[in-house]
């Protein structure tokens, strides 16, 4: 099969992340962050692409399950528009991943990028009164003493 345009090649591959023009903004650096901005940008792009792949694969599996459960005369069984539906699934996956809707990219970035330095803990004024015990705890205590 001969593909003349890059769009035709991307349609043939059917891989999420290749058709959409969703821009991936790198995760903002926190003050005092020592991570290289180029590494941060590459990690962010890879994490968002993985989230897009994950969502796209999930949508494909859901559509395959729907086809398997559909009746023989159902429009869902018809494979005529399968290519277009696969492309639409990829585009939806790209849009959702670009908005980080599922949080997969954020979870990956928490693993790849070191945590920002912790802020100095604030001191809380403590009074010397004993801690209040809830009524249910008092009730349980009195029931235990009766036994």
Secondary structure, DSSP 4 states (H G I P E B T S, - for coil): ----SHHHHHHHHT-TTSS-----PPPPPPTT--S-HHHHHHHHHHHHHHHHHHHHHHHHHHHHHHHHHS-TTSGGG--TTHHHHHHHHHHHHHHHHHTT-SSHHHHHHHHHSPPPPPPPPPP----SSPPP--HHHHHHHHHHHH-
